[in-house]
Amino acid sequence: MPGVDIQQIIFDALELTNHAREDHRQIVICESTLLFGNDGVLDSMELVGLLISIEEALLDEGIEVTLSDERAMSQSKSPFRSVTTLTNYIQDSINEPAS
């Protein structure tokens, strides 16, 4: 979708996540931020909240995508590892022809 900045949508969702966190637990928001996994800044509940925020923001842009589906969970490398991997995963999901 032209004009939709996926990475900015993720950054905005992370900003919302930061609003619910204490000052000493604020997430540094950048492309290389590790989101989930061994060194990730999010626990599983925060990840779910982040994905919902992203899905809602995309829906506001007219893009319907489900991020926590079987495809995402079955990948050998989680698309939720970092901002970059999540951006790429969302872009791929949007560009995939509907089945």
C-alpha distances in whole Angstrom, upper triangle without the diagonal:
4,6,6,9,10,13,14,13,16,18,18,19,22,23,24,25,27,29,30,32,35,35,37,34,31,28,27,24,22,20,23,24,26,24,26,29,32,31,29,29,28,30,29,29,27,24,24,24,21,19,19,18,15,15,16,14,10,12,13,9,9,8,11,12,16,17,20,21,23,21,21,24,25,24,27,25,24,20,21,23,22,19,18,18,16,13,14,14,11,9,11,11,8,8,12,13,14,18
4,6,8,10,13,14,14,17,18,19,20,22,23,24,26,28,29,31,33,36,36,37,34,31,28,27,23,22,20,24,25,26,26,28,31,34,33,30,30,29,32,31,31,29,26,26,26,23,21,22,20,17,17,18,15,13,15,14,11,12,11,15,16,19,20,24,24,27,24,24,27,29,27,29,27,26,22,23,25,23,20,19,20,18,15,15,16,14,11,14,14,11,11,15,16,18,22
4,6,9,12,11,12,15,16,16,18,20,21,22,24,26,27,29,30,33,33,35,32,29,26,25,21,20,19,22,23,26,25,27,31,33,32,29,29,28,31,30,30,28,25,26,25,22,21,21,19,16,17,17,14,12,14,13,10,12,12,16,17,20,20,24,25,28,26,25,28,30,28,31,28,26,23,23,25,22,19,18,20,18,15,16,17,15,13,16,16,13,14,18,19,21,24
4,6,9,9,8,11,13,13,14,17,18,19,21,23,24,26,27,30,30,32,29,26,23,22,19,18,17,20,21,22,21,24,27,30,29,26,25,25,27,27,26,24,22,22,21,18,17,17,15,12,13,14,10,8,11,11,7,10,9,13,14,17,17,20,22,25,23,21,25,27,25,28,25,23,19,20,22,19,16,16,17,15,12,13,15,11,10,14,14,11,13,16,18,19,23
4,6,5,6,9,10,11,13,14,15,17,19,20,22,24,25,28,27,29,26,23,20,19,15,14,13,16,17,19,19,21,25,27,26,23,23,22,25,25,25,22,20,21,20,16,16,17,15,12,13,14,11,10,13,13,10,13,12,15,15,17,16,20,22,25,23,21,24,26,24,26,23,21,18,18,19,16,13,13,15,13,9,12,13,11,10,14,14,12,14,17,20,21,24
4,5,5,6,9,10,11,12,14,16,17,19,20,22,23,26,26,27,24,21,18,18,14,13,11,15,15,17,16,18,21,24,23,20,20,19,22,21,22,19,17,17,17,13,12,14,12,9,11,12,10,8,12,12,10,13,11,13,12,14,13,16,18,21,19,17,20,22,21,23,20,18,14,14,16,13,10,10,12,9,6,9,10,7,7,11,12,10,12,15,18,19,22
4,5,5,6,9,10,11,12,14,15,16,19,21,21,24,23,24,22,18,15,14,11,9,8,11,12,14,13,16,19,22,20,17,17,17,20,21,21,18,16,17,17,13,13,15,13,10,13,14,12,11,15,15,14,16,15,16,15,17,15,17,20,23,21,18,21,23,21,23,19,17,14,13,14,11,7,8,10,9,6,9,11,9,10,13,14,13,15,18,21,22,25
4,5,5,6,9,10,10,12,14,15,17,19,20,23,22,23,21,18,15,14,10,10,10,13,13,16,15,18,22,24,22,19,18,18,21,22,22,18,17,18,17,13,14,15,12,10,13,14,10,11,15,14,13,16,15,17,16,18,16,19,22,25,23,21,23,26,24,26,23,20,17,16,17,14,10,11,14,12,9,13,14,12,13,16,17,16,18,21,24,24,28
4,5,5,6,9,10,11,12,14,16,18,19,22,22,24,21,18,15,15,12,12,12,15,14,16,15,17,21,24,22,19,18,17,20,20,19,16,15,15,14,10,11,12,9,6,9,10,7,8,11,11,10,13,12,14,13,15,14,17,19,23,21,19,21,24,23,25,22,19,16,15,17,14,11,12,14,11,9,13,13,11,12,15,15,14,17,19,22,22,25
4,5,5,6,9,10,10,12,14,16,17,20,20,21,18,15,12,13,9,10,10,12,11,13,11,14,17,20,18,15,14,13,16,17,16,13,12,13,12,8,9,11,9,6,10,11,9,10,13,14,13,16,14,15,14,14,12,15,18,21,20,17,19,22,20,22,19,16,13,11,13,10,7,10,11,8,8,11,12,10,12,15,15,15,17,20,23,23,26
4,5,5,6,9,10,10,13,15,15,18,18,19,16,13,10,10,6,7,9,11,10,13,11,15,18,21,18,15,14,14,17,18,18,14,13,15,14,10,12,14,11,9,13,14,11,13,16,16,16,19,17,19,18,18,16,18,21,24,23,20,22,25,23,25,21,19,16,14,15,11,8,11,13,11,10,14,15,14,15,18,18,18,21,23,26,27,29
4,5,5,6,9,10,11,13,15,18,17,19,17,14,12,12,9,11,13,15,13,16,14,17,21,23,21,18,16,15,18,19,18,14,14,15,13,10,12,12,9,8,12,12,9,12,14,13,14,17,16,18,17,18,16,19,22,25,24,21,24,27,25,27,24,21,18,16,17,15,12,14,16,14,13,17,17,15,17,20,20,19,22,24,27,27,30
4,5,5,6,9,10,11,13,16,17,19,16,13,11,13,10,12,13,15,13,14,12,15,18,21,19,16,14,12,15,15,14,11,10,11,9,6,8,9,6,6,10,10,8,11,13,13,14,17,16,16,15,15,14,15,19,22,22,19,21,24,23,25,22,19,16,14,15,13,11,14,15,12,12,16,16,14,16,19,18,18,21,23,26,26,28
4,5,5,6,9,10,11,14,14,15,12,10,7,9,7,10,12,13,10,12,10,13,16,18,16,13,11,10,13,14,13,10,10,12,10,7,10,11,9,9,13,13,12,14,17,17,18,21,19,20,18,18,15,17,20,23,23,19,21,24,23,24,21,18,16,13,14,12,10,13,15,12,13,17,17,15,18,21,20,20,23,25,28,28,30
4,5,5,7,9,10,13,12,14,12,9,8,9,8,11,14,15,13,15,13,16,20,22,19,16,13,13,16,17,16,12,13,15,12,10,13,14,10,11,15,15,13,16,18,17,19,22,21,22,21,21,19,20,24,27,26,23,25,28,27,28,25,22,20,17,17,15,13,16,18,16,16,20,20,18,20,24,23,23,26,28,31,31,33
4,5,5,7,9,12,13,16,13,11,10,13,11,14,17,18,15,17,14,17,20,22,21,17,14,13,15,16,14,11,12,13,10,8,12,11,8,10,14,13,12,15,17,16,18,21,20,20,20,19,18,19,23,26,26,23,24,27,27,29,26,22,20,17,19,17,15,18,20,17,17,21,21,19,21,24,23,23,26,28,31,30,32
4,5,6,7,10,12,13,10,9,8,11,11,14,16,17,13,14,12,14,17,19,17,14,11,9,11,13,11,7,9,11,8,7,11,11,9,11,14,14,14,17,19,19,20,23,22,21,20,19,17,18,21,24,25,21,22,25,25,26,23,20,19,15,16,15,14,18,18,16,17,21,20,19,22,24,23,24,27,28,31,30,33
4,5,5,8,8,10,8,5,6,9,10,13,16,17,13,14,13,15,18,20,17,14,11,11,13,15,14,10,12,14,12,10,14,15,13,14,18,17,17,20,22,21,23,26,25,25,24,23,20,21,25,28,28,24,25,28,28,29,25,22,21,17,18,16,15,19,20,18,19,22,23,21,24,27,26,26,29,31,34,34,36
4,6,8,9,12,10,8,10,13,13,17,19,20,17,18,16,18,22,23,21,18,14,14,16,17,15,12,15,16,12,12,16,16,13,15,18,17,17,20,22,21,23,26,25,25,25,24,22,23,26,30,30,27,27,31,30,32,29,25,24,20,21,20,18,22,23,21,22,25,25,24,26,29,28,28,31,33,36,35,37
4,7,9,12,10,9,11,14,15,18,21,21,18,18,16,17,20,22,20,17,13,12,13,15,12,10,13,14,11,11,15,15,13,16,19,18,18,21,23,22,24,27,26,26,25,23,22,22,25,28,29,26,26,29,29,31,28,24,23,20,21,20,19,23,24,21,23,26,25,24,27,29,28,29,32,33,36,35,37
4,6,8,6,6,9,12,14,17,20,20,16,17,15,16,19,20,18,15,11,11,12,15,13,10,13,15,13,13,17,17,16,18,21,21,21,23,25,25,27,29,28,28,27,25,23,23,26,29,30,26,26,30,29,30,27,24,23,20,20,19,18,22,23,21,23,26,26,25,28,30,29,30,33,35,37,37,39
4,6,5,7,10,13,15,19,22,22,18,18,17,19,21,21,19,17,13,13,15,17,16,14,17,19,16,17,20,21,19,22,25,24,24,27,29,28,30,33,32,32,30,29,27,26,30,32,33,29,29,33,32,33,30,27,26,23,22,21,21,25,26,24,26,29,29,28,31,34,33,34,37,38,41,41,42
4,5,6,9,11,14,18,21,21,17,18,18,20,22,22,19,18,14,15,17,20,19,16,19,21,19,18,22,23,21,23,26,26,25,28,30,29,31,34,33,33,32,31,28,28,32,34,35,31,31,34,34,34,31,28,27,24,23,21,21,24,26,25,26,29,30,29,32,34,34,34,37,39,42,42,44
4,6,9,11,14,17,21,20,16,17,17,18,20,20,17,16,12,14,16,19,19,16,19,21,20,19,23,24,22,24,27,27,27,29,32,32,33,36,34,34,33,31,29,28,32,34,34,31,30,33,33,32,29,27,26,23,22,20,21,24,26,25,26,29,30,29,32,34,34,35,38,39,43,42,44
4,6,9,12,15,18,17,14,14,13,15,17,17,14,12,9,10,12,16,15,12,15,18,16,16,19,21,19,21,24,24,24,26,29,29,30,33,31,31,29,28,25,24,28,30,31,27,27,30,29,29,26,23,23,19,18,17,18,21,22,21,23,26,26,26,29,31,31,32,35,36,39,39,41
4,6,9,12,16,15,12,13,12,15,17,18,15,13,9,11,13,16,16,13,15,17,16,14,18,19,17,19,22,22,21,24,26,26,27,30,29,29,27,26,24,24,28,30,30,26,26,30,28,29,25,23,22,18,18,16,15,19,21,19,21,24,24,24,26,29,29,30,32,34,37,37,39
4,6,9,12,12,8,10,9,12,15,16,12,10,7,9,12,15,15,12,13,16,14,12,16,18,16,16,20,21,20,22,24,24,25,28,26,27,25,24,21,21,25,27,27,23,24,27,25,26,22,20,18,15,14,12,12,15,17,16,17,20,21,21,23,25,26,26,29,31,34,34,36
4,6,10,9,7,9,10,14,16,17,13,11,9,12,15,18,19,15,15,19,17,15,18,20,18,18,21,22,20,22,25,25,25,28,27,28,26,25,22,23,27,29,28,24,25,28,26,26,22,20,19,16,15,12,11,14,16,16,16,20,21,21,22,25,26,26,29,31,34,35,37
4,7,8,6,10,10,14,17,18,15,12,11,12,16,18,19,15,15,18,16,13,16,18,15,15,19,19,17,19,22,22,22,25,23,24,23,23,20,21,25,27,26,22,24,27,25,25,21,19,17,15,14,11,9,11,14,13,13,17,18,18,19,22,23,23,25,27,31,32,34
4,6,5,9,11,14,17,18,15,13,12,14,18,20,21,17,16,19,19,15,17,20,17,16,19,21,18,19,23,23,22,25,23,25,23,23,20,22,25,27,25,22,24,26,24,24,20,18,16,14,13,9,7,9,12,12,12,15,17,17,18,20,22,22,24,26,29,31,33
4,6,9,10,14,16,18,15,13,14,15,19,20,21,18,16,19,19,15,16,19,18,16,19,21,18,19,22,23,22,24,22,23,21,22,18,20,23,25,23,20,22,24,21,21,17,16,14,13,11,8,5,6,9,10,9,11,14,14,15,17,19,19,21,23,27,28,30
4,6,9,12,14,15,12,11,12,14,17,19,21,18,16,19,20,16,17,21,20,18,21,23,21,21,25,26,25,27,25,25,23,23,19,21,23,25,23,20,21,23,20,20,16,15,13,12,10,6,6,6,9,11,11,13,15,16,17,19,20,22,23,25,28,30,32
4,6,9,12,13,10,8,8,10,14,16,18,15,13,17,17,14,15,18,17,16,19,21,20,21,24,25,24,27,24,25,22,22,18,19,22,24,23,19,20,22,20,20,16,14,13,11,9,6,6,8,10,11,12,14,15,16,18,20,21,22,24,26,29,30,32
4,6,8,9,6,5,6,9,12,13,16,13,12,15,16,13,15,18,18,16,19,22,21,21,25,26,26,28,25,25,22,21,17,17,20,22,20,17,17,19,17,17,13,11,11,8,6,4,7,9,9,10,12,14,15,16,18,20,20,22,24,25,29,30,31
4,7,9,8,4,5,6,9,10,12,10,8,11,12,10,11,15,14,14,16,19,18,19,22,23,23,25,23,22,19,18,14,14,18,19,18,15,15,18,16,16,13,10,10,6,5,5,7,10,10,9,12,14,14,15,17,19,19,21,23,24,27,28,29
4,7,7,4,6,5,7,8,11,9,7,11,13,11,12,15,16,15,17,20,20,21,23,25,25,27,24,23,20,18,14,13,16,17,17,13,13,15,14,14,11,8,9,6,5,7,10,12,11,10,14,15,14,16,19,19,19,22,24,24,27,28,28
4,6,5,8,8,8,9,13,12,10,13,16,15,15,18,19,19,21,23,24,24,27,29,29,30,27,26,22,20,16,15,17,18,17,14,13,15,14,13,10,8,10,8,6,9,12,14,12,13,16,17,16,18,21,21,21,24,26,26,29,29,30
4,6,9,10,10,12,15,15,14,17,19,18,19,22,23,22,24,27,27,28,30,32,32,34,31,30,26,24,20,19,21,21,21,17,16,18,16,15,12,11,14,12,9,11,15,16,15,16,19,20,19,22,24,24,25,27,29,29,33,33,33
4,7,9,11,13,16,14,14,17,19,17,18,22,22,21,24,26,26,27,30,31,31,33,30,30,26,25,21,20,23,23,23,19,18,20,18,17,14,13,14,12,9,10,13,15,14,15,18,19,19,21,24,24,25,27,29,30,33,34,35
4,6,8,10,13,11,10,14,15,13,15,18,18,18,20,23,22,23,26,27,28,30,27,26,23,21,18,17,20,21,21,17,16,19,17,17,14,12,12,9,7,8,11,13,13,13,16,17,17,19,21,22,22,25,27,27,31,31,32
4,7,10,12,9,9,13,13,12,14,17,17,17,20,22,21,23,25,26,27,29,27,26,24,22,18,18,21,23,23,19,19,22,20,20,17,15,15,11,10,10,11,14,15,14,17,19,19,20,22,24,24,26,28,29,32,32,34
4,6,8,5,6,9,10,9,11,14,14,15,17,19,19,21,23,24,25,27,25,24,21,19,16,15,18,20,21,17,16,20,19,19,17,14,14,10,10,10,12,15,15,13,16,19,18,18,22,23,22,24,27,27,31,30,31
4,6,5,6,9,10,10,12,14,15,16,18,20,21,22,24,26,27,29,26,25,22,19,16,15,18,19,20,17,16,19,19,19,17,14,15,11,12,13,15,18,17,16,19,21,20,20,24,24,23,26,28,29,32,31,32
4,5,5,6,9,10,11,12,14,15,16,18,20,21,22,25,26,27,24,22,20,17,14,12,15,16,18,14,13,16,17,18,16,13,14,11,12,14,16,19,17,15,18,20,18,19,22,23,21,24,27,26,29,28,29
4,5,5,6,9,10,11,12,14,15,17,19,20,21,23,25,26,24,22,19,17,14,12,16,18,19,16,15,19,20,21,20,16,16,13,15,16,17,20,19,17,20,22,20,20,23,24,22,24,28,27,30,29,29
4,5,5,6,9,10,10,12,14,15,16,18,20,21,23,24,22,21,19,17,14,13,17,19,20,17,16,20,20,21,19,16,15,12,13,14,14,18,17,15,17,20,19,18,22,23,22,23,26,27,30,29,30
4,5,5,6,9,10,11,12,14,15,16,18,20,21,22,20,19,16,14,11,10,13,16,16,13,13,17,17,18,16,12,12,8,10,11,12,15,14,11,14,17,15,15,18,19,18,20,23,23,26,25,27
4,5,5,6,9,10,10,12,14,15,16,18,20,21,19,17,14,12,9,8,12,14,16,13,13,16,17,19,18,14,13,10,13,14,15,17,16,13,16,18,16,15,19,20,18,19,23,23,25,24,25
4,5,5,6,9,10,11,12,14,15,17,19,20,18,17,15,13,11,11,15,18,19,16,16,20,20,23,21,17,16,13,15,15,15,18,18,14,16,19,17,16,20,21,19,20,24,24,26,25,27
4,5,5,6,9,10,11,12,14,15,17,19,17,16,14,12,10,11,14,18,18,15,16,19,19,21,19,15,13,10,13,12,11,15,14,11,13,16,15,13,17,18,17,18,21,22,25,24,26
4,5,5,6,9,10,10,12,14,15,16,14,13,10,9,7,7,11,14,15,12,13,17,17,19,17,13,11,9,13,13,12,14,13,10,12,14,12,11,14,16,14,15,18,19,21,20,22
4,5,5,6,9,10,10,12,14,15,13,12,10,9,8,9,12,16,17,14,16,19,20,22,21,17,15,13,16,16,15,18,17,13,15,17,15,13,16,18,15,16,20,20,22,21,22
4,6,5,6,9,10,11,13,14,13,13,12,11,11,12,15,19,19,17,18,22,22,24,22,19,16,14,17,16,14,17,17,13,14,17,16,13,16,19,17,16,20,21,23,22,25
4,5,5,6,9,10,11,12,11,11,9,10,9,11,14,18,17,15,17,20,20,22,20,17,14,12,15,14,12,14,14,10,11,14,12,10,12,15,13,13,17,18,20,20,22
4,6,5,6,9,10,10,8,7,6,7,7,10,12,16,16,14,16,19,19,23,21,17,15,14,17,17,15,17,16,12,12,15,13,10,13,14,12,12,15,16,18,17,19
4,5,5,6,9,10,9,9,9,10,11,13,15,19,19,18,20,23,23,26,24,21,18,17,20,20,17,19,19,15,15,18,16,13,15,18,15,14,18,19,21,19,22
4,5,5,7,9,9,10,10,12,12,15,18,21,21,19,21,24,24,27,25,21,18,17,20,19,16,18,18,15,14,17,16,12,14,17,15,14,17,19,21,20,23
4,5,5,6,5,7,8,10,11,14,16,19,19,17,20,23,22,25,23,20,17,17,20,18,16,17,17,13,12,14,14,10,11,14,12,10,14,15,17,16,20
4,5,5,5,5,8,10,12,15,16,20,20,19,21,24,24,27,26,23,20,19,23,22,19,20,20,17,16,18,16,13,14,16,14,12,15,16,17,16,19
4,5,7,9,11,14,15,18,20,24,23,22,25,27,27,30,29,25,22,22,25,23,20,22,22,19,17,20,19,15,16,19,17,14,18,19,20,19,22
4,6,9,11,14,16,19,20,24,23,22,25,27,27,30,28,25,22,21,24,23,19,20,21,18,16,18,17,14,14,17,15,12,15,17,18,18,21
4,6,10,13,15,19,19,23,22,21,24,26,26,30,28,25,22,22,26,24,22,22,22,19,17,19,18,14,14,16,14,11,14,16,16,15,18
4,6,10,12,15,16,19,18,18,21,23,22,26,24,22,19,19,22,21,19,19,19,16,14,15,14,10,11,13,10,8,11,12,13,12,16
4,7,10,13,13,16,16,16,18,20,21,24,23,21,18,18,22,22,20,20,19,16,15,16,14,11,12,13,10,8,12,12,13,11,14
4,6,9,10,13,12,12,15,17,17,21,20,17,14,15,19,19,17,18,16,13,13,13,11,8,10,11,7,7,11,11,12,11,13
4,6,6,10,10,9,12,14,15,19,18,15,13,13,17,18,17,18,16,12,14,14,11,9,12,12,9,10,13,12,14,12,14
4,6,9,9,7,9,12,12,16,15,11,9,9,13,14,14,15,12,9,11,12,9,7,11,11,8,11,14,13,16,15,16
4,7,8,6,7,10,11,15,14,11,10,9,13,15,15,17,14,11,14,15,11,11,15,14,11,14,17,16,18,17,17
4,5,5,6,9,11,14,14,12,11,12,16,18,18,19,16,13,16,16,12,12,15,14,11,14,16,14,16,15,14
4,5,5,6,9,12,13,12,12,13,16,19,20,20,17,15,18,17,13,14,17,15,13,16,18,15,17,15,14
4,6,5,7,10,11,10,10,12,15,17,18,18,14,13,15,14,10,12,14,12,10,13,15,12,14,14,13
4,6,6,9,9,7,7,8,11,14,15,15,11,10,13,12,8,10,13,11,10,13,15,14,16,16,16
4,6,8,9,7,8,9,12,15,17,17,14,13,16,15,12,14,17,15,14,17,19,17,20,19,18
4,6,9,8,10,12,14,17,19,19,15,15,18,16,13,15,18,15,14,18,19,17,19,19,18
4,5,6,8,10,12,14,17,16,12,12,15,13,11,14,16,13,13,17,18,16,19,19,19
4,6,9,12,11,15,17,16,13,14,17,15,13,17,18,16,17,20,21,19,22,23,22
4,6,9,8,11,14,13,9,11,14,13,11,15,16,15,16,19,20,19,22,23,23
4,5,6,9,12,12,8,9,12,12,9,12,15,14,14,17,19,18,21,22,22
4,6,7,9,9,5,5,9,8,6,9,11,11,11,14,16,16,19,20,21
4,6,7,9,6,5,9,10,8,10,13,14,13,16,18,18,22,22,23
4,7,8,6,7,10,11,11,13,15,16,16,19,21,21,24,25,26
4,5,5,6,8,10,11,12,14,15,16,18,20,21,25,26,27
4,6,5,6,9,10,10,12,14,15,16,18,20,23,24,26
4,5,5,6,9,10,11,12,14,15,17,18,22,24,26
4,5,5,6,9,10,10,12,14,15,16,20,21,23
4,5,5,6,8,10,10,12,14,15,19,20,21
4,5,5,6,9,10,11,12,14,18,19,21
4,6,5,6,9,10,10,12,16,18,20
4,5,5,6,9,10,10,14,15,17
4,5,5,6,9,10,13,14,16
4,5,5,6,9,12,14,16
4,5,5,6,10,12,14
4,6,5,9,9,12
4,6,8,9,12
4,6,9,12
4,6,9
4,6
4
